[in-house]
Amino acid sequence: LNLSECMFTALSHADVTFRKMEGYLRSRQLCDIILVAGDRRIPAHRLVLSSVSDYFAAMFTSDVREAKQDEVKMEGVDPDALWVLVQYAYTGRLELREDTIESLLSASCLLQLSSVVQACCSFLMKQLHPSNCLGIRSYADAQGCHDLQRAAHAYTMDHFLEVVGSQEFLLLPVEEMERLITSDDINVPDEETVVTSLLTWVRHDAPTRQHHLPLLLAHIRLPLLQPQFLADLESNALLRDSVECQRLLMEGMKYHLLPQRRPLLQSPRTHPRKATVGAMFAVGGMDATKGATSIEQYCLRRDTWRQVATMSGRRLQFGVAVLDGRLYVVGGRDGLKTLNTVECYNPHSKTWSVMPPMSTHRHGLGVAVLEGPMYAVGGHDGWSYLSTVERWDPQARQWSFVASMATPRSTVGVAVLNGKYVKIHTNMASEISISCKVKN
C-alpha cells in the first residue's frame, strides 16, 4: 500500500455541477448559442446540449454552418416543447402531461433524445383507449416509434368492438380502413361484425367512400358469412349497383350452394380470422403433483396459453366434451375412487356449474356430442371394464342408458365423423388391443 497516493471521488460532483450549469442557464450567463423556435429565443450552452443530444452533438462538432453560428433556427419544433427539453438537458427531469405529450415526443424524436422518447411512448401506452388508439397508432407510425405503434395496433385489434364505436374509426382514411379489415388478428366474434363495421364507416361519408367498396369488400371473408346475412347484402343500397361487389357476393353464395366444390373455391376470403375459429382448452392431466386441476386456454391471435379456470378437485382419466358453448368434464378418478360426477365450465361467464351425475362411476371413458345429446362411452368403474353407454339430454337435464357396446372397453377415444361415432380403444377386459369401430 502506497500511503503517499490517494484517489478522492466527490460523489455529488455531477449533481452539483449540473445544478450550477442550470443556474447559468436561468441567469443567461456563459451561454454560447441561442435556439430560435417560432417567436421564442432560448439561450443555452453548446457543451450541455451536445452531451445530451446526438442531434446537437452532430450540429456543433461537425463542419456545418450551424456550428459557427450564434443562433440556430429550429424549424418544425414546438417552442414550449423545445424549452422543456433544454431544461431536461440540465436537470434530467421533465413533466409528462396528456395535453403536451405529442409535441414533446415529436421534438425528442428530432433531437434524438432516446430516453425521453421511451418515456413518452411508455406514457402513451398507458393512455391507450378505444377512443384514441387509432390516432396514437397513426402518430407513432409517422414518428417511427415502433414499440408504441405495435402496442397501439395490438390494443386496436384486442378492442375492435369498442374501437368501431369511436369518432376516430369513422374518420379513418381509406388506406387505414383497408389495413384494418385485412388483418387476421381483429378480435371479433364473427365476420358479420366486420361487414357491419365497414358499412357503418362507408355510410358516414357515402358520397366519397362508396366507390371504395369493391376494394374493401375484397378483404371481407364473404364465404364465411351466415347464408341469410349474405343474401341480405345482395340488396343493400350501398352494394347493389356495383358489378364488382355483386360478383364478390356471388362468390360467397357459391361457397354455400356448392359445398362439394369448396376445395376448388379456396381463396384468402375463405381463410377465417383467428378470433373466429373457437378456443382450444387443455384440461387437467398429469403434472408434478400427479394430477393437475388447472384449465388453460390457447389464444391463436396471440399464440399464447393462459390459465382460465381450476376444477373443483383432482381428476384423472376423465372425459371432456363441448356442448352449447360450455365445457363438460365427465367422470374420471380422483386417485382413490372412480367418479360419476360432472362439472360444466362456461368460458363466457367464467363460472362452474355442478351437473347431475351419471348413473355409473367411470374412468377411462370416451365422451362426445352427437346431434345434440352428449354420450359417455365405456370406461372402468373401479372393478370391471364397461360396455354400457349413457346419454345426457341437455333439455331434460338428465342421463339415461342407451344401447350397450358388444364389448367392454376402457381408455376409449370417441369422435364424430359425418354424423357417426368413431371409437378407437386400447384396453379391453383381458387384453391390450388397438382397433376402430364405427357406429351409426
C-alpha positions, 0 to 999 in steps of 0.5 A: 500500500502506497500511503503517499497516493490517494484517489478522492471521488466527490460523489455529488460532483455531477449533481452539483455541477449540473445544478450550477450549469442550470443556474447559468442557464436561468441567469443567461450567463456563459451561454454560447448559442441561442435556439430560435423556435417560432417567436421564442429565443432560448439561450443555452450552452453548446457543451450541455446540449451536445452531451445530451443530444446526438442531434446537437452533438452532430450540429456543433462538432461537425463542419456545418454552418450551424456550428459557427453560428450564434443562433440556430433556427429550429424549424418544425419544433414546438417552442414550449416543447423545445424549452422543456427539453433544454431544461431536461438537458440540465436537470434530467427531469421533465413533466409528462402531461396528456395535453403536451405529450405529442409535441414533446415526443415529436421534438425528442424524436428530432433531437434524438433524445432516446430516453425521453422518447421511451418515456413518452411512448411508455406514457402513451401506452398507458393512455391507450383507449378505444377512443384514441388508439387509432390516432396514437397508432397513426402518430407513432407510425409517422414518428417511427416509434415502433414499440408504441405503434405495435402496442397501439395496433395490438390494443386496436385489434384486442378492442375492435368492438369498442374501437368501431364505436369511436369518432376516430374509426369513422374518420379513418382514411381509406388506406387505414380502413383497408389495413384494418379489415385485412388483418387476421388478428381483429378480435371479433366474434364473427365476420358479420361484425366486420361487414357491419363495421365497414358499412357503418364507416362507408355510410358516414361519408357515402358520397366519397367512400362508396366507390371504395367498396369493391376494394374493401369488400375484397378483404371481407371473408364473404364465404364465411358469412351466415347464408341469410346475412349474405343474401341480405347484402345482395340488396343493400343500397350501398352494394347493389349497383356495383358489378364488382361487389355483386360478383364478390357476393356471388362468390360467397353464395357459391361457397354455400350452394356448392359445398362439394366444390369448396376445395376448388373455391379456396381463396384468402376470403375463405381463410377465417380470422383467428378470433373466429375459429373457437378456443382450444382448452387443455384440461387437467392431466398429469403434472408434478403433483400427479394430477393437475386441476388447472384449465388453460386456454390457447389464444391463436391471435396471440399464440399464447396459453393462459390459465382460465379456470381450476376444477373443483378437485383432482381428476384423472382419466376423465372425459371432456366434451363441448356442448352449447358453448360450455365445457363438460368434464365427465367422470374420471378418478380422483386417485382413490375412487372412480367418479360419476360426477360432472362439472360444466365450465362456461368460458363466457361467464367464467363460472362452474356449474355442478351437473347431475351425475351419471348413473355409473362411476367411470374412468377411462371413458370416451365422451362426445356430442352427437346431434345434440345429446352428449354420450359417455362411452365405456370406461372402468368403474373401479372393478370391471371394464364397461360396455354400457353407454349413457346419454345426457339430454341437455333439455331434460337435464338428465342421463339415461342408458342407451344401447350397450357396446358388444364389448367392454372397453376402457381408455376409449377415444370417441369422435364424430365423423359425418354424423357417426361415432368413431371409437378407437380403444386400447384396453379391453377386459383381458387384453391390450388391443388397438382397433376402430369401430364405427357406429351409426 
